[in-house]
Amino acid sequence: MSPAATTAPASQTLSRGIRILEVLADARGPLSIDEIARRLDVHRSVAYRLLRTLEDHGLVERDATGHLELGARLAALAAGVAHDLQAEALPELTAVAGDLGATCFLTVLDHDECVTLSSVEPRHAVNPVAQRPGTRHPITRGAPGKAILSLVPESSWPAGVSAALAAEVRDAGARGFATSHDEVIPSLRAVAVPLTVRGRGPAAIAVVFVASTHSDDEIAARLTRSAAAIREALGG
């Protein structure tokens, strides 16, 4: 038997296990085994075996009804991703959320997507906007994506970037911040600034809100101060 033949099943199993975690992360609540199997387009018995393995490792857990959701162990693993960046960013995200009364979050580039690493909601806001760590969307949408793209050479941009988006990204690079409205979630606005840290890929810090008493320029100035503080703390 060739090496490719022996490794293909294991690779498929790993891929399906990762896909289950993605499905649960995107779900609005716990899912049944049947729902997970349907979303993966696999037989229920296949989904069951995968879920049992994920449960054994604490990555998936059951609620009181037997439905499945992400497990606490996954949060511990996520905390280890770019640990130093998250650790230095957290106090700044907390300060910005308090100062602006809006949810503040840290995003990084992952292939052609923008992924939220850390997020802090304002303490005393009514119905603050939730931005869950692990949330991802195409890098070509939203203020954080445009802020990150402003750090990336145009030759490395994803295929299909429109002329209008290219102009927005160039403008964001020139003025030091990007904005968006209704691009990722309807009715929400966002302002983001690029974040460069030596030895790490492109990142951004942003706030998301329905409405704000602060102008985009004021928000961007506050975010820029925090970006500078994070960069300095990590040695440039």
N, C-alpha and C positions, 0 to 999 in steps of 0.2 A: 504493500500500500504506500502511495506517495505521501510526502509530508503535507502537501496541500490537502489531500483527502482526509488526513487525520486531524488537521487543524480546523477545517471548515465548519464542522458541527459545533465545536467549542466557540468559534467566533460568532456563529449565529445565535447561540445561547446567550453569550455575553451581550450581544447587540439587543436581543429581546429583553434582557433584564434591565438594561439601561433605558430602553424605550418604556418599560413599565414605570420606572422612576419619573420619566418625563411626563407620562400620561397622568400620574398621580399629582405631580407638581402643577400641571395645568388645570386640574379638576377644581371645581368650586367646593367640593366636599368629598367625603369618603366614597369609594366605588365598590361595587360587588365584583366577585370574580368573573361573573358573566359579562359585566360591562367592560372590564379590563380585557378579557379575551376578545370581545367584539372590536374594541378599539385597536387591538394588536392584529386582528384578523388571524387568530390562531384558535385551535381547539381549547375547550375549557380545561382539559387535563394538562395541556402544555402550560397554560397560564398558572394553573394551580401549582405545578412543580416549581416554576420560576418564583412564584410568590413565597412558597415555603422556604426556599433558599434565602430570599431577601429577608424574610422574617427571622430566620436563624441568625442573620448578621445584624439585626436591629435596624435595617434600612426601611422596613415596612412593618406596620403594626395594625391590629384590628381594633375597631371600636366596639361598643357594647352590643351592636347589632350584627357583628361579624363582618362588616364592611372594612375596606382597607384604605389606609392613608400612609403618608410618609412617616418614618419612625424617627425617634430622637437621635439615633446614632448618625443619621444623615446630617443633622445640624452640626454635630461635633466634627464631622469630616469637612463640611463646608467652611467651618471656622478656620480650618487649616489652610484654606486657599488664600494665597497672598496674605498670610497672617500679619506680617509687619505693616502692609499697606492698610489692611482693615483696622488694625490696632491704632495706627496714627490717625486714620480718617475718622474714627468713631467720635472722638471729642469734638472735632470740627463739625461733623454732621449734626451732632446734638446741639451745638451752639447756633448753627445756622437755622435749624428747625425752630429753636426758641426765639431767635431774633426776628425771623420772617413769618412765623406762624404757619409754616408750610412743611410738608414732608421733604426731607433732604436725603439724597442717596448717592452712592458711589457706583459707577458702572465701568466695565472694562470691555475690550474688544475680544470676541471669541469667533474666529473665522469671519463670517460676514454678518455676525449678530452682535448686538449690544446686550450685555448681561449685567444685572444688578447684583453686586456683591454684598453691600450693606445698605440699610435704610433706617432712618429715624423719623418718627412722626412727632409733631409738636405736642407738648404735654397737655395744654389746656384748650386746644382747638375743638370745635364742634364738628363731628363727622370728618375727620382728616382723611386725606386721600391715602390709601394703602399702596405701597410699592414693595411687594414681597421680594426678599432676596431670592435669586434664582430666576426671576422674571427675565424673559428675553424677547427681543423683537429685532427685525432686520435693521442693520446699521444705517440703512437709507431712510429710516423713519424716526421722527422725534428729535428733540433738542440734543439729548446726550449723543445720539448717533451722529448728528451733524458736527457736534463739537469734537468727537473722536475722529471723524473723517478729516477734519481740518488739520489733524496731525499726521495723516497718512498721505504719502505721495499719490498723486492722481493716477499714476500708472498701476497702482495697487488697489484702486477702488473696485468694488464689485461691478460686474457687467450690467449695463442697462441704466446707469445713472443718467437721469435726464439733464438737459441743459439748465432747466430751472433749479434743480437741486444742486448742480455743480456751482451755480452762481451763489446760492445760499451758503454753501460750504465755504466758498472763497470769501464771502462777506463775513462769515463767522470767524474765519481765520484772521481777517484784517482787524475786526473790532474786538476780538477776544472772547466772544460768547455767541451762543446760538439760541434760537427760540423756536417754539412749535405750539400749535393750537389745533386740537382735534386730529392729530396725526396718529397717535397710538391708541388712545381711549377718547371717545367722543366727549366733548365739553371741557376737557382738561387742557390746561396750559402748562408749559414747562420752559425753564431757562437753564442752560448748562454752560459750564466753562471747561475747556480742555485741561487735563492734568497729565503732566509728564514727570516721570520719576525714573532716575537713572537705573538701568538694568531691567526695566519693566516695559510692557507694551503700552499702547495708548489707552488712556482712561479719561473719565470726566466726572465731575460732581455736578449735581443738578437739584433743582426743586421742582415739585409738581403741585398744582393747585387749581382750584376752580376760579377763584378771583383773589386779587391781592391789592392792598393799599399802596404797595411799593411798585415803582416803575421797573421795567425790564433792566434799565441801566443800573438802578439801585441794587436790584437783586444780583445782577452780574458782578457788581463791584464787591458785594459781600462774599459771593462765591469765590471770586478771584483771591481775596485775602485768605480764605481757608485753603484754597489750592496751593498758595505760596507757603502756608504754614505746614501743610502735609509734605510738600516737596522738600522744604528745609529740614524737617524732622527726619526724613529718609536720606539725607545727604545729597540732595539735588536730584 
